Amino acid sequence: MRTYLLLLLCATLYGSNFVFGSLLLHEFRAMHLSAYRLAVSSMFLIGYLILSKRMTRLTLRDIIYLIPLAIIGMLLHQVSFFTGLQTIDATTASLILSLSPIFTALLARLFLKESFTLRMVLGSLVALIGVFFVVSQGRGLHVSLTTGMGIMFICMLAFSGSTILMRKLTEKMDALGATAYSTFLGCILVFPLAIWREPYEQNSHSLGWWAFLIGSALLIQGLCAIMWNNQIRKVGAAKASVFLNLQPFVAMVLGYFMIGAPITFSQAGGSILIVSGVVLSTLGSSSINNSHNNVLTPYTEKG
C-alpha cells in the first residue's frame, strides 16, 4: 500500500507540473525556465548520488547512450515542453503527452524487438481517437509542427525516444545515476541555447517566483525521480506506468481551480478515450512484462 501511495503521489505531482509550468511561463521565458529547472534538479540529483555514495565511473558505452539521451530526453523534451505550453492549455498538453506509453511501446517494438499485442493495437486506436477529439475540438484536424499542439507532439515523441535510450542505458548502469548524469548534460546543453535564442533581459523576478521555480524543480524533477525509481523496482515498470494515466485528470482539475482554464466537452470526452486506450494497452502487456523480467524503466519527468 505504501508503494502504491507513493506512486500515486508522484503521478499527481507530475500532472500538476503542467499547471505549474503554465504559471511560471508568465514570469520566465521558456528556454530560460528549462535551463533553470534543469540546473536545480541536476544539482539535487548529483548531490544525492554523492551523499549516498552511488557515483560510478562512466564507461564508453554509457557515454554513447548518455549523449543522445541528453539531447533528446532533456534538451528537445524540456525546450519543446515549455515552448508548447506558451500557446496551449495545460489540460490539452497533458492529454497529448499521455500518449507516450503507446508510442514508447511502438518504438520498443521497432528498436528493442519487444512484443506489440492485438490489445495494444486496439488501445492505441482508442487513444488516438481521443486525441483527435481533443486536438480538433469539433473543427477538423489541422496540426502543424510549428503550433503549440505540434510542438507538444514533438515533446511526447522525444520523451518516448528517451525512454528507449534509458532502457538500453540502464541495462548496465544504475537508473538513478543515468537520470542524474543525463539531467546534468541536458543542463549544459540548454543554457547556451537559451542565451542564443532568448537573450537575457534584466528582469527583477520576485523572491516568491524564484522559490516557486526552485521548489517545483526539487519536488517534481528531483524528489519524485528518486521516489519513482525506487518504487518501480518493487512493482515493475508496466504496473507503475498505469498511475501516469492520472496526469490528464490532475492537470484538468488543477488548471480549472488554479488558473481558471475551462474544461470543454471535447477535452472531457477525449480524455476518457485516451486514458482508456492507454490503460488497455498497458494492462495488456503488464502480466507479460512482470512475469518475465521486472525491468526498471526510469521515468523522466515531463518538463
TORDREN-307467 format. One line per field, with one value per residue (C-alpha): residue number from 1; x negated, y negated, z. Coordinates in nm, 3 decimals. Each point is the difference from the previous one (the first is absolute). Example, Ala and Ser with C-alpha at 12.3 -4.5 7.8 and 13.67 -1.06 7.14 Angstrom:
i [1,2]
X [-1.230,-0.137]
Y [0.450,-0.344]
Z [0.780,-0.066]
END
This chain:
i [1,2,3,4,5,6,7,8,9,10,11,12,13,14,15,16,17,18,19,20,21,22,23,24,25,26,27,28,29,30,31,32,33,34,35,36,37,38,39,40,41,42,43,44,45,46,47,48,49,50,51,52,53,54,55,56,57,58,59,60,61,62,63,64,65,66,67,68,69,70,71,72,73,74,75,76,77,78,79,80,81,82,83,84,85,86,87,88,89,90,91,92,93,94,95,96,97,98,99,100,101,102,103,104,105,106,107,108,109,110,111,112,113,114,115,116,117,118,119,120,121,122,123,124,125,126,127,128,129,130,131,132,133,134,135,136,137,138,139,140,141,142,143,144,145,146,147,148,149,150,151,152,153,154,155,156,157,158,159,160,161,162,163,164,165,166,167,168,169,170,171,172,173,174,175,176,177,178,179,180,181,182,183,184,185,186,187,188,189,190,191,192,193,194,195,196,197,198,199,200,201,202,203,204,205,206,207,208,209,210,211,212,213,214,215,216,217,218,219,220,221,222,223,224,225,226,227,228,229,230,231,232,233,234,235,236,237,238,239,240,241,242,243,244,245,246,247,248,249,250,251,252,253,254,255,256,257,258,259,260,261,262,263,264,265,266,267,268,269,270,271,272,273,274,275,276,277,278,279,280,281,282,283,284,285,286,287,288,289,290,291,292,293,294,295,296,297,298,299,300,301,302,303]
X [0.000,-0.286,-0.151,0.329,0.058,-0.346,0.063,0.333,-0.177,-0.256,0.267,0.191,-0.308,-0.092,0.351,-0.022,-0.322,0.204,0.183,-0.314,-0.182,0.281,-0.017,-0.380,0.012,0.178,-0.321,-0.288,-0.087,0.045,-0.362,-0.132,0.262,-0.116,-0.362,0.070,0.207,-0.254,-0.275,0.192,0.097,-0.345,-0.173,0.249,-0.041,-0.380,-0.010,0.217,-0.233,-0.302,0.163,0.130,-0.340,0.153,-0.224,-0.143,-0.266,0.148,-0.100,-0.017,0.330,0.162,-0.119,0.123,0.354,-0.016,-0.075,0.308,0.207,-0.096,0.072,0.336,0.125,-0.118,-0.078,0.276,0.255,-0.044,-0.014,0.301,0.197,-0.022,0.014,0.321,0.155,-0.029,0.281,0.219,0.166,-0.132,0.286,-0.053,-0.377,0.044,0.240,-0.244,-0.289,0.212,-0.052,-0.365,0.050,0.152,-0.270,-0.263,0.142,-0.013,-0.363,-0.081,0.144,-0.204,-0.336,0.011,0.205,0.253,0.344,0.292,0.328,0.343,0.127,-0.274,0.104,0.364,-0.098,-0.214,0.290,0.234,-0.256,-0.067,0.373,0.002,-0.287,0.195,0.290,-0.231,-0.207,0.276,0.257,0.268,-0.154,-0.203,-0.364,-0.255,-0.329,-0.326,-0.334,-0.045,0.317,0.027,0.169,-0.257,-0.285,0.161,0.016,-0.374,-0.040,0.194,-0.209,-0.320,0.107,0.086,-0.336,-0.187,0.176,-0.139,-0.350,0.036,0.101,-0.316,-0.216,0.134,-0.083,-0.350,0.044,0.194,0.328,-0.042,-0.353,0.118,0.272,-0.244,-0.271,0.243,0.166,-0.339,-0.100,0.337,-0.056,-0.335,0.169,0.305,-0.180,-0.192,0.312,0.207,-0.254,-0.016,0.374,0.126,-0.259,0.016,0.196,-0.037,0.316,0.049,0.170,0.145,-0.132,0.335,-0.029,-0.357,0.116,0.285,-0.239,-0.260,0.257,0.186,-0.326,-0.124,0.332,0.098,-0.328,-0.208,0.186,0.264,-0.269,-0.156,0.334,0.118,-0.319,0.006,0.365,-0.002,-0.273,0.272,0.303,-0.154,0.003,0.319,0.216,-0.147,0.063,0.376,-0.015,-0.127,0.343,0.124,-0.204,0.264,0.263,-0.236,-0.093,0.367,0.117,-0.295,0.017,0.365,-0.052,-0.345,0.003,0.367,-0.049,0.342,0.069,0.161,0.212,-0.260,-0.271,0.213,0.108,-0.344,-0.166,0.226,-0.093,-0.373,-0.026,0.212,-0.219,-0.323,0.129,0.113,-0.343,-0.194,0.200,-0.018,-0.376,-0.045,0.036,-0.248,-0.258,0.025,-0.007,-0.311,-0.210,0.060,-0.182,-0.070,0.110,-0.075,0.254,-0.142,0.246,0.192,-0.140]
Y [0.000,-0.239,0.061,-0.070,-0.316,-0.129,0.078,-0.183,-0.299,-0.005,0.021,-0.285,-0.220,0.084,-0.103,-0.324,-0.088,-0.101,-0.263,-0.109,-0.038,-0.214,-0.227,-0.033,-0.093,-0.322,-0.105,0.183,0.050,0.358,0.102,-0.182,0.179,0.333,-0.083,-0.116,0.306,0.239,-0.174,0.039,0.363,0.106,-0.150,0.177,0.339,-0.021,-0.105,0.297,0.236,-0.140,0.017,0.353,0.106,0.120,-0.192,0.232,-0.036,-0.035,0.248,-0.069,0.185,-0.223,-0.314,0.126,0.027,-0.300,-0.256,0.074,0.048,-0.350,-0.148,0.173,0.054,-0.327,-0.264,0.080,0.118,-0.284,-0.280,0.131,0.049,-0.360,-0.141,0.193,-0.108,-0.361,0.045,0.288,0.069,0.243,0.248,0.039,0.031,0.274,0.192,-0.007,0.110,0.281,0.179,0.061,0.358,0.106,-0.161,0.140,0.347,-0.060,-0.111,0.293,0.233,-0.169,-0.034,0.248,0.273,0.005,0.147,-0.219,0.188,-0.036,-0.158,-0.262,-0.073,-0.044,-0.216,-0.217,-0.056,-0.095,-0.246,-0.156,-0.054,-0.178,-0.222,-0.084,-0.130,-0.206,-0.147,-0.058,-0.136,0.081,-0.216,0.260,0.100,-0.266,0.051,-0.169,0.078,-0.375,-0.033,0.070,0.334,0.103,-0.097,0.201,0.303,-0.042,-0.018,0.326,0.174,-0.126,0.145,0.336,0.008,-0.086,0.285,0.248,-0.145,0.013,0.366,0.082,-0.211,0.156,0.351,-0.068,-0.319,-0.095,-0.176,-0.286,-0.065,0.002,-0.254,-0.224,0.003,-0.055,-0.287,-0.161,0.035,-0.137,-0.304,-0.065,0.021,-0.215,-0.302,-0.103,0.051,-0.211,-0.285,0.017,0.029,-0.217,-0.268,-0.076,-0.306,-0.166,0.110,-0.029,0.329,-0.006,0.232,0.178,0.096,0.127,0.204,0.143,0.093,0.157,0.177,0.151,0.114,0.161,0.167,0.119,0.049,0.089,0.172,0.160,0.147,0.173,0.123,0.123,0.192,0.161,0.108,0.150,0.234,0.151,0.016,-0.007,-0.264,0.115,-0.008,-0.331,-0.164,0.044,-0.271,-0.249,0.012,-0.220,-0.296,-0.145,0.000,-0.171,-0.262,-0.052,-0.047,-0.213,-0.208,-0.075,-0.102,-0.168,-0.182,0.010,0.219,0.115,0.369,0.063,0.298,0.099,0.002,0.202,0.252,0.019,0.052,0.297,0.159,-0.075,0.134,0.305,0.074,-0.038,0.216,0.265,-0.002,-0.002,0.267,0.214,0.037,-0.035,0.365,0.097,-0.256,0.070,0.375,0.011,-0.290,-0.267,-0.264,-0.338,-0.272,-0.337,-0.270,-0.334,-0.265,-0.180,-0.339]
Z [0.000,0.080,-0.343,-0.178,0.203,-0.093,-0.367,0.026,0.156,-0.282,-0.269,0.165,0.016,-0.360,-0.107,0.196,-0.186,-0.306,0.203,0.188,-0.330,-0.142,0.305,-0.012,-0.369,0.097,0.177,-0.172,-0.365,-0.123,-0.064,0.305,0.208,-0.144,0.081,0.355,0.089,-0.150,0.198,0.327,-0.061,-0.124,0.306,0.224,-0.172,-0.021,0.365,0.091,-0.187,0.185,0.344,-0.060,-0.141,-0.325,-0.239,-0.264,-0.267,-0.347,-0.268,-0.373,-0.044,0.263,-0.177,-0.338,0.139,0.237,-0.274,-0.219,0.317,0.117,-0.345,-0.049,0.354,0.154,-0.264,-0.252,0.256,0.248,-0.257,-0.196,0.324,0.115,-0.354,-0.067,0.330,-0.114,-0.251,0.124,0.333,0.259,-0.048,-0.374,0.051,0.259,-0.225,-0.293,0.222,0.145,-0.332,0.088,0.135,-0.332,-0.215,0.236,-0.062,-0.376,0.018,0.228,-0.262,-0.273,0.177,0.289,-0.172,0.284,-0.059,-0.111,0.061,-0.158,0.321,-0.024,-0.361,0.102,0.295,-0.224,-0.241,0.286,0.139,-0.341,-0.051,0.336,-0.110,-0.317,0.212,0.221,-0.282,-0.255,0.249,-0.254,-0.274,-0.188,0.043,-0.093,0.187,-0.092,0.160,0.055,0.209,0.372,-0.058,-0.260,0.231,0.280,-0.231,-0.055,0.378,0.038,-0.267,0.162,0.333,-0.160,-0.179,0.318,0.180,-0.254,0.040,0.378,-0.017,-0.193,0.230,0.319,-0.118,0.132,0.207,0.312,-0.093,0.246,-0.119,-0.362,0.086,0.188,-0.266,-0.288,0.187,0.062,-0.366,-0.104,0.220,-0.170,-0.342,0.078,0.150,-0.318,-0.211,0.238,-0.012,-0.380,-0.072,0.284,0.089,0.368,0.100,0.336,0.177,0.373,0.079,0.349,0.270,0.001,-0.367,0.047,0.302,-0.208,-0.283,0.228,0.216,-0.295,-0.161,0.322,0.070,-0.348,-0.186,0.304,0.282,-0.223,-0.225,0.300,0.138,-0.340,-0.073,0.344,-0.018,-0.351,0.121,0.220,-0.231,-0.348,-0.269,-0.175,0.311,0.116,-0.337,0.049,0.269,-0.258,-0.166,0.284,-0.127,-0.238,0.273,0.245,-0.261,-0.090,0.360,0.114,-0.317,0.069,0.363,-0.020,-0.334,-0.093,-0.308,-0.128,-0.049,-0.339,-0.104,-0.259,0.269,0.241,-0.264,-0.155,0.338,0.072,-0.333,0.038,0.354,-0.090,-0.300,0.194,0.287,-0.251,-0.166,0.326,0.179,-0.308,0.042,0.375,0.085,-0.272,0.100,0.371,-0.031,-0.217,0.112,0.262,-0.203,0.151,-0.239,0.161,-0.062,-0.100,0.110,-0.277,0.018]
END
